[in-house]
Amino acid sequence: MIGLVVGLQFALIVIGIFVARAAITTARTPQGAAAWVVFLISFPLLALPAFALFGGVSRLTSRTDGYNVQAPAEPAQGRLESLASLAANSPADGNSATLLVDGQVTFEAIFAAIDAAEHEILVQYYIIRSDAVGDGLKEHLIQAARRGVKVRVLCDKIGSLFLGERYVRALQTEGIEIRGIPGPHRALGRIGVNFRNHRKAVVVDGSIGFTGGINVGQEYIDGGKKFRSWRDTHLRIKGPMVRQLRDIFAFDWKAVTGDRLPSLHLETPPDCPGRVRGLVTGFGPTDHLERGSLLLCGLVNLARHRLWLTTPYLIPHTDLLTVLQLASMRGVDVRILIPGPSDNVIAWYASRHAARILAEAGVRVFVYEPGFMHSKVMLIDDDIASIGTVNLDIRSALLNFEETALIEDQAFAADVAAMLEEDFSKSEPVALPGPWHVRLLAPVARLFGPVL
């Protein structure tokens, strides 16, 4: 018996060493790689199942690298061209973009677009809840399907874990295809929970698109049971950017189903008299380059006099923290708006640690008091804005599949500035160094940044 136990322990250690090799090559940071190696070799019985759930993705099964990669088709006309290779898309003219502030306005616009659909509806969310808002989406999609519109739905299996079979069957009964996104292929299979698809998009007839911070749930309208209110931002777009948003959905659809999204051939091309220049980009943990991190850092480096940001989770990785500090130290007005109340106590403390570090370099961090701040917005100078799903945290930069719309237009930037000025007017500077429990717990909470 003793020999059997010893043999089993030796076998586990050997397996742990082989898996540690995989951890070295796939972990998203050197710190993560080192932690996995020590854990796998020292405690293989615990570490092997943990790595199966949370370990690194396989670089050989990229889902997003190279999607719709385009060389710039036009002469450089603005600053977004400098990010075209990172974004894997070229900026295009002839778009229109409309800010949608908070959930009520957003869902009214989305439901109106769904009700007017004639050919195709594509829906993708990290979270879909079976509540009043989720049921409203379901009914609008069912009515569209009964008119003959082809409807496809994607949702993340972790974010939408409690959606329920009844909801799914109600859609499937009407011919609506709904699929859960299980995460990327990895060395130990498709059972990981650490790499999530955080994208949020609705595309109708290839001519109108929506993306931003708002998932499908009642709390995104009224704050739910936890918050007095919920502050969020979404975006409605028309024009060439919609095709880019559809392309991102198409790649996720093929990754999940194995089928290509059929081309959408319309008799009459969608009319869009807009003058906005912009692009939509998606990125994720299977990219060969850390495109999420590079894009965030590249956007920060574009700032010359103003950089205003909103995020529910201020847990930047080292590179992003550094470029934010440098931006402030070269004279850029860097302001970051974070929630007062939070839905994640560890993230709340970790954000206060980051706020202290950033404040030492002159970055001003503000706390939004009326409710939960869930908006993911970046305003650069007077001409560039990012509206999407990307938080200023390690998960968005390195671990999640995300998307954002980048818009270069002074009139749109002015609308974003007015929106953010209203938000900042309802905020107070973050208290630093804070009460004793913040000083004690914030440095510890930052250690959990990669899993928050």
Buried (B, 14 or more C-beta within 10 A) or exposed (E): EEEEEEEEEEEBBEBBEEBBEBBBEBBBBEBBBEBBBEBBBEEBEEBBEEBBEBBBBBBEEBBBBEBBEBEBEEEEEBBBBEBBBBBBBBBBBBBBBBBBBBBEBBBEBBBEBBEEBEBBBBBBBBBBBBEEBBBBBBEBBBBBBEEEBBBBBBBBBBBBEEBBEEBBEBBEEBEBBBBBBBBBBBBBEEEBEBBBBBBBBBBBBBBBBBBBBBBBBBBBBBBBEEBEBBBBBBBBBBBBBBBBBBBBBBBBBBBBEEEEBEEBEEEEEBEBEBEBBBBBBBBBBBBEEBBBBBBBBBBBBBBBEBBBBBBBBBBBBEBBBBBBBBBBEEEBBBBBBBBBBBBBEBBBBBBBBBBBBBBEBBBBBBBBEBBBBBBBBBBBBEBBBBBBBBBBBBBBBBBBBBBBBBBBBEEBBBBBBEBBEEBBEBBEEBEBEBEEEBBEBBBEBBEBBBEB
